[in-house]
Amino acid sequence: MNFNQKIVSLLKKKNLKLAIAESCTGGMLSSAITSVSGSSKVFTMGLVTYSNHAKTSVLKIPKQIIKRNGAVSVQCCLAMVNNLSKISKSKVCISVTGIAGPKGGSKRKPVGLVYIGIRVGKKAVITKCDFKNKGRAYIQKQTVKKSLNLLLRLIKQDN
């Protein structure tokens, strides 16, 4: 049983629904889950909110959060995962926002900076990752891998 299958199996066993809002991974995280046969029993939705407009209009992120902190920030990631929870009615939610590069980074927010938000029930955890500027595909794959690792750990802890 591969990693993705373990997650889907555990979600089924615990009767939990999963929703994902992703930006820099462009649907790769949702694809990792939906590649598993039977994932339709646990996966409610995957939103690729790539632009700031999508974040504000679809996920209802207040424009002030993006204006003040940027789309790649703890605050935006937290708002993404919390609002996704309301929109999807799913107990388990993941949000991802980051800079996959090769351009777009700055000293304060370098290429490879990614925030992963995971919410299980009322508890949300935001993890800051620095995958370095090792190429767009590398950053996206590492973000998916790290997100799934964190997700598995958190749903195992949930009672």
Disulfide bonds with the S-S distance in Angstrom:
none
